């Protein structure tokens, strides 16, 4: 495990101070999939715990709405997803005031990377979290990857606007494809970073399933995650090259027709990095 005390405090079941945490998730429910069992502990130990959703979870095209929401306008579906998230996170001890949404449309984050990074930087300056928990760059969903990019860009922008150490970026698991199969709850291997594998108690698993069940509109999508509540994995975020694919072969979101082609995604990421001066900030 990383020797950074913030990471140890985040992942230790007890005995260490829990840092202030902001979970930055692409969609309402991603935070529960990746960190549902830990959210209860973080919220209880640190009142400054927050969850920030980059999108409102509602795609522009109704063909991507679940059967129960096919008759809802996009705005109505977004409100439904917000209400589900508020109820689910209440089970973890978070109030509605601790849940923010940047309001981007589902599947379209990569098209607004500069705006989202700047808005997220403003939130980080206000909240000043010690740790940000977010997605890995793994090709599972274009919004997950775009959120991973935006968090790193926002941390750089926030660093210019406030004094003090930047927050530690920690990743939670989601899903990705590996050799043509969808893998859930595991990271793509990265040699340069350690991961913490946290075994969940029976009570933790029941609690996480209760949170997942609250997202009733997402029942079909979340069903595969319901049986995978024995562990949660976290790691200190590695350095990514967002202009290169996260892995060889077709990405999950390309196979599932969930967004732009990967080459288009990377072109937008490259343009946003240039606009935000990310290469200059790293030098």
C-alpha positions in Angstrom: 0.0 0.0 0.0 1.1 3.6 -0.6 2.9 5.2 2.3 1.0 8.4 1.8 -0.8 8.9 5.1 -3.9 10.2 3.3 -4.2 7.0 1.3 -3.6 4.9 4.4 -6.2 6.9 6.3 -8.7 6.5 3.4 -8.3 2.8 3.2 -7.6 1.8 6.8 -10.7 0.3 8.6 -9.7 2.1 11.8 -6.9 3.5 13.8 -6.0 6.3 11.4 -7.5 9.7 10.8 -9.8 9.7 7.8 -8.9 12.6 5.4 -11.6 14.9 4.0 -12.8 13.3 0.8 -14.5 14.4 -2.4 -15.8 11.6 -4.6 -16.0 12.9 -8.2 -18.1 10.4 -10.2 -19.3 10.6 -13.8 -22.8 9.5 -13.1 -25.2 9.1 -10.1 -24.5 5.5 -8.9 -20.8 5.4 -10.0 -19.7 6.4 -6.5 -21.8 3.5 -5.0 -20.4 1.0 -7.5 -16.8 2.0 -6.7 -17.0 3.0 -3.0 -20.4 2.4 -1.6 -19.2 0.5 1.5 -16.5 3.0 2.3 -18.7 6.1 1.9 -20.5 5.3 5.1 -17.2 5.2 7.0 -15.8 8.3 5.3 -19.0 10.3 6.0 -19.2 9.2 9.6 -15.5 10.0 10.3 -15.4 13.3 8.3 -18.3 15.7 8.0 -16.5 17.3 5.0 -17.2 14.3 2.8 -18.8 15.3 -0.5 -19.9 13.6 -3.7 -19.8 15.5 -7.0 -21.5 14.1 -10.1 -20.2 15.4 -13.4 -23.3 14.4 -15.4 -26.9 14.3 -14.4 -27.0 10.7 -15.7 -29.5 11.4 -18.5 -28.4 10.9 -22.2 -29.8 13.1 -24.9 -31.1 10.1 -26.9 -34.0 8.3 -25.4 -32.8 5.0 -26.8 -30.3 5.0 -23.9 -33.0 5.5 -21.3 -34.0 2.3 -19.4 -37.5 0.8 -20.1 -38.9 2.4 -17.0 -37.9 5.9 -18.2 -38.6 5.7 -21.9 -41.6 8.0 -21.6 -39.7 10.6 -19.6 -38.2 13.7 -21.1 -34.5 14.0 -20.6 -34.9 16.6 -17.8 -37.5 14.4 -16.0 -35.1 11.4 -16.2 -32.3 13.6 -14.8 -34.5 14.5 -11.9 -35.3 10.9 -11.3 -31.6 10.0 -11.2 -30.9 12.8 -8.8 -33.6 11.7 -6.4 -32.3 8.1 -6.5 -28.8 9.3 -5.7 -30.0 11.5 -2.8 -31.8 8.5 -1.3 -28.9 6.1 -1.8 -26.3 8.4 -0.4 -28.6 9.2 2.6 -28.1 5.5 3.5 -24.3 6.3 3.8 -25.0 9.4 5.9 -24.6 12.1 3.3 -27.2 14.9 3.1 -28.4 16.5 -0.1 -26.2 19.5 0.6 -23.1 17.2 0.3 -24.1 16.1 -3.2 -23.4 18.4 -6.1 -24.0 17.9 -9.8 -22.2 19.8 -12.6 -25.2 19.0 -14.9 -23.4 17.7 -18.0 -25.4 15.4 -20.2 -24.6 11.7 -20.1 -22.1 10.5 -22.8 -21.0 14.1 -23.6 -18.4 15.0 -21.0 -15.5 14.8 -23.4 -17.0 17.6 -25.5 -16.8 20.1 -22.6 -13.6 19.1 -20.9 -12.3 22.6 -20.5 -15.5 24.0 -19.0 -15.9 21.0 -16.7 -12.3 21.2 -15.5 -12.6 24.9 -14.7 -15.9 24.4 -12.9 -14.6 21.5 -11.0 -11.5 23.5 -10.0 -13.8 26.1 -8.5 -15.5 23.4 -6.4 -12.2 22.0 -5.2 -11.0 25.5 -4.2 -14.2 25.8 -2.1 -14.2 22.4 -0.6 -10.4 21.9 -0.2 -10.5 18.1 0.1 -7.4 16.2 1.1 -8.3 13.3 -1.2 -10.3 13.0 -4.4 -11.7 9.6 -5.3 -12.5 9.2 -8.9 -12.4 7.0 -12.0 -9.5 5.3 -13.7 -8.7 5.8 -17.4 -9.7 2.4 -18.7 -12.1 2.7 -21.6 -15.2 1.5 -19.7 -17.3 4.5 -20.4 -16.3 7.7 -22.2 -17.6 9.8 -19.3 -15.5 7.8 -16.8 -12.4 8.5 -18.8 -13.3 12.2 -19.3 -13.9 12.6 -15.6 -10.4 11.1 -14.9 -9.0 13.7 -17.3 -11.1 16.6 -15.8 -10.1 15.8 -12.2 -6.4 15.9 -13.1 -6.8 19.2 -15.0 -8.9 20.7 -12.2 -6.3 19.8 -9.6 -3.8 21.7 -11.6 -6.0 24.7 -12.0 -7.0 24.7 -8.3 -3.3 24.6 -7.4 -2.8 27.9 -9.1 -5.7 29.5 -7.2 -5.0 28.4 -3.7 -2.0 27.8 -1.5 -1.2 24.4 0.1 -0.6 20.9 -1.0 -2.8 19.6 -3.8 -5.3 16.8 -3.0 -4.2 13.2 -3.5 -6.0 11.6 -6.4 -7.2 8.1 -5.7 -9.0 5.8 -8.1 -11.9 3.5 -7.5 -12.9 0.6 -9.8 -15.6 0.5 -12.4 -15.5 -1.8 -15.5 -13.5 -2.3 -18.7 -12.9 -4.9 -21.3 -10.1 -7.4 -21.2 -9.5 -9.8 -24.1 -13.1 -9.3 -25.2 -14.7 -9.9 -21.8 -16.1 -7.2 -19.5 -14.3 -7.1 -16.2 -15.9 -5.4 -13.1 -14.4 -4.4 -9.8 -10.8 -4.7 -10.9 -8.2 -2.3 -12.3 -6.3 -2.6 -15.5 -2.8 -3.6 -14.2 -0.4 -0.7 -13.7 3.1 -1.7 -12.5 3.9 1.7 -11.0 1.1 1.9 -8.4 0.0 -0.2 -5.5 -3.7 -0.9 -4.7 -5.6 -1.5 -1.5 -8.0 -4.4 -1.6 -10.6 -3.9 1.2 -12.6 -6.9 2.2 -16.2 -6.1 3.0 -17.9 -7.6 6.0 -21.4 -9.2 5.6 -22.9 -5.9 6.9 -20.8 -3.9 4.4 -22.1 -6.0 1.6 -25.7 -5.8 2.7 -25.3 -2.0 3.1 -23.8 -1.6 -0.4 -26.5 -3.7 -2.0 -29.2 -1.6 -0.3 -27.6 1.5 -1.8 -27.4 -0.1 -5.3 -31.1 -1.2 -5.0 -32.1 2.4 -4.4 -31.1 3.2 -8.0 -34.3 1.5 -9.3 -34.1 3.0 -12.8 -30.6 1.4 -13.2 -31.6 -2.0 -12.0 -30.6 -3.8 -15.2 -27.3 -2.0 -15.6 -26.4 -2.5 -11.9 -27.5 -6.1 -11.6 -24.0 -7.5 -12.4 -22.5 -5.4 -9.6 -25.0 -6.7 -7.0 -23.2 -10.0 -6.6 -19.8 -8.4 -6.5 -19.9 -6.9 -3.0 -17.1 -8.8 -1.3 -14.2 -6.3 -1.9 -13.6 -2.7 -3.0 -10.3 -1.7 -4.6 -8.5 1.7 -4.5 -5.2 2.9 -5.7 -3.2 6.1 -5.9 -3.8 7.4 -9.4 -1.0 6.8 -11.9 0.2 9.3 -14.5 -1.7 8.8 -17.8 -1.2 9.7 -21.4 -4.7 10.6 -22.4 -3.6 10.8 -26.1 -2.9 7.0 -26.1 -5.5 4.2 -25.7 -5.8 2.8 -22.2 -5.3 -0.7 -23.5 -5.0 -2.6 -26.8 -8.0 -3.6 -28.8 -11.5 -2.2 -28.8 -12.6 -0.3 -25.7 -15.8 -1.2 -23.9 -17.7 1.9 -24.8 -16.9 1.5 -28.5 -18.3 -2.1 -28.4 -21.3 -0.9 -26.5 -21.9 2.1 -28.7 -21.9 4.5 -25.6 -20.1 7.5 -27.1 -17.8 8.8 -29.7 -15.1 6.6 -31.2 -12.0 6.3 -29.0 -9.9 8.2 -31.6 -12.4 11.1 -31.5 -12.3 11.0 -27.7 -8.5 11.3 -27.6 -8.6 14.1 -30.1 -10.9 16.1 -27.8 -8.7 15.3 -24.8 -5.6 16.4 -26.7 -7.2 19.7 -27.6 -8.4 20.3 -24.1 -5.0 19.6 -22.7 -3.5 22.1 -25.0 -6.1 24.8 -24.1 -5.6 24.1 -20.4 -1.8 24.1 -20.7 -1.5 20.8 -18.9 1.9 20.0 -20.5 3.2 23.4 -19.3 2.0 22.8 -15.8 3.8 19.4 -15.6 7.1 20.8 -16.7 
